[in-house]
Amino acid sequence: MKPSANLTPLGRLAIVLCIAALVILPLVFLKGAEFGGADGQAEAAITQIDKTYKPWASPLIEPASGEIESLLFALQAALGAGVIFYYLGYQQGRRRGRGSEAPEVRDAEL
Amino acid sequence: MFRPQFRGRQVVALSGAAALLLGSQAQAMHIMEGFLPREWALAWFVITVPFFVLGLRRLRQMMRDHPEKKLLLALAGAFVFLLSALKLPSVTGSCSHPTGVGLGAILFGPLPMVVLGVIVLLFQALLLAHGGLTTLGANAFSMAVAGPFVAYAVWRVLQRAGANRNVSIFTAAALADLLTYVVTSVQLGLVFPDPAGGVAASTLKFLGIFALTQIPIAIAEGLLTVLVLDKVVEFEGEGAVREALS
């Protein structure tokens, strides 16, 4: 099998910087913007198109406040990030334990 | 482990009951609770359920035949969980979030991602009042069906064409993210046609809200997916992304 073309450390850094720029630049250049949810705008558009539409259901539980909502979002992100970094740490440790064998060889042994 | 215990009918019945009990409304992600008329909500459930059932079967089969892939599957689920919690600012001055389904679709094919996507949508609908139970069918179709299938199709086509691995991953994940919101726009356009311009005009309006906001976010998701899958290949070998499990 041909060796995989993995990213160089510099390539990784470039990608991280690009992602950061995509998120930060709107905040820098759109000073007056509200940055509300796109879904809220859609809601406004719906009521504009069809003034008579009444939502016929509402959420079972609503977060008690904006703070509680942030808490739940933070929890969701933390759980996701936790598992992702568990995976990365686990694989890193497994690889350390096995030295510098090629991944193909390692998988064949298991 | 991967068998969420809920029934579509109960969900619809429960949310119907809730509609009678509660009167308020919340701002939400994707299509908000109660914002699809009953017949449309039902139609999207009918369309999405077969994909979900096939997804469950595929997951069970994977657990049986490839138990060593559990950790990688957890990674794919966690990626969706994390990304859909991140509401990012965009060039339109509003916020939206990535979906994260492209990563898992490249690793496992689209079907398992239907189930993982629905779990995340349920979490947000039940605890955060984002999305909704009545609109779950429609939201699941855009994020957990259309997204993964687009990602997988783009990935396969580009790989067949001999494109660079990272270019293929980026394109697949970014397009899946963007297409999710294109589908959402069409879903809303169908239900709320513009009095003058009809379905097309109103779909265009929703595209202007959802898809435009989504473009830079989709690019960011594509780049992040490249980073994570690069690590996966480093750890597990090229085979992890090359062979979609069956």
Interface residues (C-beta under 8 A of the other chain):
Chain A: M1 S4 A5 N6 L7 R12 I15 V16 C18 I19 L22 V23 P26 L27 L30 G32 A33 E34 F35 G36 G37 A38 D39 G40 Q41 A42 E43 A45 I46 I49 D50 Y53 P55 W56 A57 S58 P59 L60 I61 E62 P63 E69 L72 F73 A74 Q76 A77 L79 G80 A81 G82 V83 I84 Y87 L88 Y90 Q91 Q92 R94 R95 A102 P103 E104 R106 D107 L110
Chain B: L14 S15 G16 A18 A19 L22 G23 S24 Q25 A26 Q27 A28 M29 H30 I31 M32 E33 G34 F35 P37 R38 E68 L71 L72 A74 L75 G77 A78 F79 V80 F81 L82 L83 S84 A85 L86 K87 L88 P89 S90 V91 T92 G93 S94 C95 S96 F123 Q124 A125 L126 L127 L128 A129 H130 G132 L133 T134 N164 R165 N166 L188 F192 P193 D194 P195 S202 K205 F206 I209 F210 T213 Q214 P216 I217 I219 A220 L223 L224 V226 L227 V228 D230 K231 V233 E234 F235 E236 G237 E238 G239
